[in-house]
Amino acid sequence: MTSPSLSTIILAAGKGTRMKSGKAKVLHEVFFAPMVQHVIEATLPLQPKRTVVIVGHHSDKVKNALRSYQVEFALQKEQLGTGHAVLTAETAIGDTDDHVMILCGDTPLIRSQTLRAMYNHHLEQGATVTLMSTILENPAHYGRIISDASGRVHAIVEHKDADESQLLVKEINAGIYCVTTSFLFSALKNVGTDNSQGEIYFTDIIKLAVQAGRSVEKYTADYPIDVLGVNSRVELAEAHQELRMRRNREIMLQGVTMLNPETIEISPDSEVGMDSTIEAGVKLLDGCRLGTSCRVGQGAILSGCTLSDDVRIAPYSCRNNKQIGAGTTPANSDK
């Protein structure tokens, strides 16, 4: 289900201190693209009327990385919290859109189908605010969803502000929301800074919605990994491996054999024909095209190559921008 009345806001202003890096957090690459690009790609099937990216740290570089997308930018000059970040998009969003979806630019594993299901739930329930949650055995660092005995959401409490009983809650805030525009910006202007960070927390609009008798819904993501943010180099590597395996599963389901698929890397713009076999440690990069019944030997690296049917590539070959005819077995390196 799509709607012309949906806009999206993507938060991409932060530095990401735990990344231990001088560049903007959302520009760190995972599976061939900056994290923020994966988030934008996930929203495209919803056909948002407009997408506003909130930039701050290294704003020019973030804008340059997204120059091929039809997005608008809003500058958060000072990082005064997530609520403050969303407020910077008010002028761009205006008052013509019925619903806004808010996402973080550091969640590269989010799937389009999950966003669509959440948005459909938001519309079907006629909610003012719908938040995405998931269940974690170890919810450290995440905001907790505080609900009553019947499961109705009362508030989101940030980890740093949670008391001992709240820290025991395993349902966490995934940082993805659908909100009616008429409520969104008016509520944010009433959010204070009475918290440990002295910031405008976006999550405080949940409490305001509850107090105003508005409908607050939650959509629980079944697979926690899909909604988790990337906050360190370790998590960056884990996200890369997850996207790599999603791609490899897709290719295997199309009739391709992979030996040790967890070691194989195939770029999103590469294709592999049916009945081909890809051995361990292979990399297919930069738009490779493999015909049917090919075999690529262990550790081979192919970049921009086109293989016809029944081609055999020797183990540990390294070939760039080559066209290889059907039924051939070329030498294992370019001369």
N, C-alpha and C positions, 0 to 999 in steps of 0.2 A: 504493500500500500504506500502510495506517495501522496504528497500534498504540496501545492504551491504556497501554502501558508506557513511553511517551516523554514526557519533560518538556523544556522549553526554558528556557534562561537567556539573557537579553539584557543585555549590558553597556552601561549608559547613565549612568555616574557621572561621566565626564570633562568637563572644561571646554573643551578644544580650543583651546589657545593660538594655533594657527596660523589660527584663524578670526577673530582680532582682535575679540573680542566679549565682552560682559559676561554673555551668557546661556549656558545649557547647550548644548553642541555638538549634541546629538541633537534639540534643539528648533528648529534652523534648518529652515525650510520648503523643500521641494523638490517641485514639482508638486502644490501645493494641500494639503500635509500635512507635519508635522514628520518628519524622517528616521526616527525610531524607529517611527512608525506604519507606514511602508512595510515595515519589517523584521517587525513583528508580523503584518501582513497576509500576508506571504509564508509565515509558519509556520502559519497557520490551516488550510490544507488537509491538513496532517499530523495534525490533531486531537490536539494534545498534551494530556496529562492535566492538566498545570499549566504555567503560564508565570510565571517569576520575573524581574522587571526589577530590575537592580542600579542603585540611584540614589545620588547623592552631591551633586555641584554642582547647586544650585537644585532640590533633590529635590522640594519641594512643587509647583513648576511642572511638573516632569516627570510627577508623579503626576496632576496636574490635566489635563494634555494627554492622558492615557491613561485617564481616568475611564470611558469608554464600553467599555473592554475588560475581559474577565475575566482579570485578571492580579494577581499578588501582587508585593509590593515587599520588597527587602532593602536596608538602608542600609549603604553603605561610607563610614564616617565619615572615614577617611583614605585617600587614593588611594596605596596601597602596591603597586600592580601588578595585572596582570590575574589572576594566580593568587589574590591576596588578595581580589579582587572576587568571583571564583567561590566562594571559601570562605564568603563571607557568605550564600550561598544554601543552605548545608548544612541548616539547620534547616527551611527551607521545603520543600526537596526530600525530605528524610528518606531512609529506606532501603528504600522500597517500590517504587521505579521501576527498571526494568532498564537504561534508557538515558537519557542527557541530551544534548541538542543545545545547543551554546553558540555564540552569535552576537554580533556587535558592532552597537550601535544606530546606527552611522554608515555602514551599507552599504545605502542605500535601493534599489539596483538589483538586489539579489538576487531571483531568481525562485523561485516555489514549486516548479516542476518540477526545478530544480537541487537544491534541498534534499531533495526526495523521492528523486531518483536517488542522492544521497549516502547517505541513510538506508537505502535498499534495499541499496546496496553494503555498508554497515556490517553489516547483518543477515546478508546472504548469505555474507559472508566470516567471520562469527563473530568480528569484531575486538573487541579491548579498546578501542582508540582508532582513529578514522578522522579524518583531517584533510583539509581541502579545500585544493588548491593550484591554481596556474595559472602560465602562462609569460609573462614580460614581457621585452621587449627592453631596457627601462630599469627595472631592479628597485630603484632607489634608494629608501631608507627602509623597505623591506619585509624581514621576516625570510626567510632562505633555507632551503629544504628540502635537507638534507644526506642523500644516499642512497648506497648502495653500487653496485657495477657491475651488479648484477641489479635495481636499482631499489627495493630495500627501504629504508625510511626508517630513518635512524639518529638524527637529531636535527633540531631547528629552531634556527638561530642568528640572533639579532636583528642587525639591520644594524649597530648601534653596537658590537656585540661580535664581528663577523665579521673574520677575517683576510683578507689579500689574495686568496688562492685561493678562499675562500668567497664573497667579494664578486663573483666572476666567475659564480657560479651564477645562472641566470635563472629557475629554478623558485622561486616565492615562496609564503609562507604566507598564505592568504586570511583566516585568523582565524575559521574556522568548523569546529567539531569535533563528532563524536559520540563519547561515552565511556560505558562501562558504569559505573553508579553505584557499584558495589562497589569499583571501582578509583579513581574520580575523587577523592573527598575524602580517602581515605587517602594517595594519592600526593601531593596538594597539601600535605598536612601535613609531607611530607618534602622539599619544595622549599626550597632555601636562597635567599640574596640575594647570592650571589657573582657580581655582574655590574656593568656600568658605571653602572646606575641605582640599585643597592642595593634592588631591588624583588623581589617574588615573581612571577617570570615563569610564566604558565600553560604556556607552550611547553615548560618543563623537564620536564613529565610525559611527554613523548615519550621523552626519554632514559631516564627511570626505567622506562617500560614496556619499552623495548628491553633494558635491563639485567636486567629480571625475566623475560625470555623471553616477554613478552606479544605478542599479535598487533597490529601497528601497520600500518594500511592508509592509503592516500591516494586521494582522488577528485579528478581533475583537471578543473576547469571549462574548457570549450572556449572560452568568451568572457570574456576577462579583465575587461572593463568591468563585467560582472555582479557581480563580487566585490570591486571596489576600494572602499576607504573614502573618505569625503569629509573632507578635512582643511583645506580653504581655501575662500575665496569663489569662486575660479576653478573648483575641482572641484565646488562646489555648483551653479554655473551649468551645467557640463557634465552633471551628473546630471539637472538639470531638463530639459535639452534631450533627453537620452536617453529619459526617461520620456514627455515630450511626443511624441516620434516613435514610441514604442511604441504609444501611444494612437492616434495618427493612422494608423499602419499598420493597426491593428485596424479602425478605422472605414472606411478605404479598401477593405479586403478584404470589407466588408459591402455594397459597392456605392455608395460615395460618392466623388465626384471632388473632389480638393483641388488648388488651384493654389498652388505653392510651399508645400508642407506644413510645411517647416521654420519657417515664420513663423506658423503657425496654432496656436491653443491652445484645446483643448476639454476642459473639466473632466470628471473621471471620472463625475460624476452627470448629465451631459448626453447627449442622444441625437440622432442625425441619421438621417432616413429615407433609404431607397434612392433612387438617381438624383438626389440633391441635389448641388449644387455649392457648395463653400466657397472663396471667393477668398482671395488673399494677405492676411495681417495680421489675419484675423478672430479674435475671441475669443468663445467661447460659454461662459458661466459660470453657476454656481448653478442647475443642474438645468434648462437649456433643453431643450425638446422640439421637434424639427423634423419635420414630416411628409415625405411623399415629394415628389420633384421640386421642392424649394425651391432658391433661389439666394440666397446671402448675399454682398453686394458687398464689395469690398476695404476692409479697415480697419474694418469694422463691429464694434461691441461690443454683444452681447446678454447680458442677465443675467436669469435667471429667466423667460424668455419661452417661450410656447407658440405655435408656428406650425403651422397646418393645411397641407394639401397645396398645392403650386404657389404658394407665397408668394415674392415678390421683395423682398429688403431692399436698399435703395440703399447704395452705397459710403459709408463713414464715418458710418453711422447709429449712434446710441447710444440703446438702448431698455432699459427696466427693467420687469420683471414685467408684460409685456403679452401679451394673447392676440390673435392676428391670424388672421382668417378666411381660408378657402381662396381662392386665386386673386387675392389682393390685393397691391398694391404701396404700402405706407404711406409717408408722408413720412419724411425721413431723420433725424428726431429727435423726442423727446417735447416736447410743448408744455405 
